[in-house]
Amino acid sequence: MASNTVSNHGLAATLDCDRHENTICLFIRFTAHTSYAVDVSVDVSVRDLKVAVAEKAGLSADSINLVLAGQKLQDTDLLKSYGIGSHTVLHAFCLTDQRAATGDARRSDTGVKTLHPVSDPSATNGRRERKDLEITDDLHNLHGGLDSELGNRGQHNLERSTGDSTPQTRHSPNNALNRLQGYYRFFVYCKLCDGIRPAKLRLVCAGCGNGAFLVDRGPANWDDISTSTTISGQCTSKQCQCTQPKFYLRCCERHEGDVDGTAVVLKHINTNRRRVECIACGDIASHVLIFPCGPGHVTCLNCFRQYSSVCLNERRFTEHERHGYTLPCPAGCQDSYIEETHHFLLMGKENYERYKNFGAEEFVLQNGGVLCPAPGCGMGLFPEDDETRLVKCGECQFESCKDCRAEYHTGSCGQMEHLASSHAIDMGITDEMAERACWEQQSLSLIEETTKQCPNCQIKTERSGGCMHMVCSRCECEWCWICVQPWTRDCMAQHWFG
Amino acid sequence: MTSMEKRLQKELQAMTKDPPAGVSVNTNSLTSTLSEWIVDIEGAPNTLYEGERFQLGFKFTSRYPFDSPQVMFIGPNIPVHPHVYSNGHICLSILTEDWSPALSVQSVCLSIVSMLSSCKEKKLPPDNAIYVRTCSKDPKKTRWWYHDNSV
């Protein structure tokens, strides 16, 4: 909010409301550069708010329109019936009927006073088409239902905001408020907060980015808020003929400046309104992750964290062609993969980094690539499809053999050449001393001694106990530790346990 | 309380309050963290195991229920069954690769009772001798080949 922002001392008194917990601070935004801070009680009506804003902005209250969730706020409704929280930004515009209004009407409408800050670019032409209050959209808690129950609620809210609800239908505004404020429907991973946060659904005009955009209906599902939304509406800006809204979600915390791209939608996370038990711990958590399987199994966020961490450690994630490196419902339901991999941020940053590495490796391997075997490298490489076995890493320059994944060698695979210990300067170092002091060679020989290569994918595998029936954690090949060949019934009969 | 403890508390409550037929938790055996249980089971009527009593030992890691419990027959009476080794190890896929956190102590017990009930002939697994002689103490360290689901 630029220099034009005026903090409104005394407005609460004007509105005759107490400064208690019901007082909220709203930002009334006319244009990108013109907004006013207003303290009001949630118990006042929209009309009262308009009067306060009109006084502050030097406009007629009748000329002001306020927009919430793509819908005009109705004069007789109380602010609390919309579930507006503090620090909500409302967009405002000045015309009573955008389509019917002519340029003259606008002038007469707003010409009474010319109090608009000149930073409004539209004011520089002297006509002041939209000197106006485009009040806001803070869609959080409005619109929203993403399943049938939510859909009904969304509808209910919209009825309210379109003014169809008579005073009788709003018999318990307090309940409505509690209900609305208690239930955020959308959750994002906020990169600025570095955590999961409830989110507000917002919209702007897809054409000009104007926040005062009126939609014909509220969204009822994820498709409705996607870029291919079928919801249309009208922009209140005179210059803009766009009929397409652009929905987006933002973190509910206040973040200054540009927040574009800082919130990732976590579509599987929801408030546990139905009080369903977690499939793992049996607790009824306040927030749950709902798997996209038929029964809609839920886990609490803690158990999801644990589930994905255990699976990560055991490399049980699957590379899914559409959803990426992901996990299914822990109950093993069909078509239940997590569809947005940012949910795995719940594992914490460190694990998420490992997750990304594993995912990238899996992608490389599944697409015919290899990983650079040099210690500490692991770069994904796509060798040329030719005769040569030499694969050179572009990152660390290590040269490896495409077939046995060891350091590049001449001759047949399986006879790994040991690094020749060359003593260019004779300092009296015996071979034995060199052997003991050789960092790299020691770990290499340790790996040689303790591992065997999977007969299918050649990954070096360590056996940590148990039977001789190995299952490759990378390619799932079942093989025999003794024969280093695929597992057979003979292996089981003769040396299952060695 | 860890999620493993919370989950096991709930399972214990459900099983002591409303135990399934032929299955009862031996509450004297429980440790404070609930990481080990003993469950008494009884052979179902009209089966080869009618009237016989067995004990199942459960061990849970802190990763339960994402990690399967270790389950084996313990005590003096080990059922003679083609999928039960004489050391108590059980070859049952839900105990390893088909485990899911949606399963529970109760569902495992019922599966084992049902596995016993469907048996047509009391005999040891064909590879019992070598298995028992060489296997690891922990049945979860055995990679089974689940060949036959009929018994």
Chai-1 contact restraints between the chains, C-beta under 6 A:
chainA,res_idxA,chainB,res_idxB,connection_type,confidence,min_distance_angstrom,max_distance_angstrom,comment,restraint_id
A,I279,B,P101,contact,1.0,0.0,6.0,A-B,restraint_1
A,I279,B,A102,contact,1.0,0.0,6.0,A-B,restraint_2
A,A280,B,P65,contact,1.0,0.0,6.0,A-B,restraint_3
A,A280,B,P101,contact,1.0,0.0,6.0,A-B,restraint_4
A,C281,B,S3,contact,1.0,0.0,6.0,A-B,restraint_5
A,C281,B,K6,contact,1.0,0.0,6.0,A-B,restraint_6
A,C281,B,R7,contact,1.0,0.0,6.0,A-B,restraint_7
A,G282,B,R7,contact,1.0,0.0,6.0,A-B,restraint_8
A,G282,B,K10,contact,1.0,0.0,6.0,A-B,restraint_9
A,N302,B,S3,contact,1.0,0.0,6.0,A-B,restraint_10
A,C303,B,S3,contact,1.0,0.0,6.0,A-B,restraint_11
A,Y307,B,F66,contact,1.0,0.0,6.0,A-B,restraint_12
A,V310,B,R63,contact,1.0,0.0,6.0,A-B,restraint_13
A,V310,B,F66,contact,1.0,0.0,6.0,A-B,restraint_14
A,P330,B,P101,contact,1.0,0.0,6.0,A-B,restraint_15
A,A331,B,S100,contact,1.0,0.0,6.0,A-B,restraint_16
A,A331,B,A102,contact,1.0,0.0,6.0,A-B,restraint_17
A,G332,B,S100,contact,1.0,0.0,6.0,A-B,restraint_18
A,G465,B,K141,contact,1.0,0.0,6.0,A-B,restraint_19
A,G466,B,S136,contact,1.0,0.0,6.0,A-B,restraint_20
A,G466,B,K141,contact,1.0,0.0,6.0,A-B,restraint_21
A,C467,B,T142,contact,1.0,0.0,6.0,A-B,restraint_22
A,C467,B,R143,contact,1.0,0.0,6.0,A-B,restraint_23
A,H469,B,R143,contact,1.0,0.0,6.0,A-B,restraint_24
A,F497,B,T134,contact,1.0,0.0,6.0,A-B,restraint_25
A,F497,B,C135,contact,1.0,0.0,6.0,A-B,restraint_26
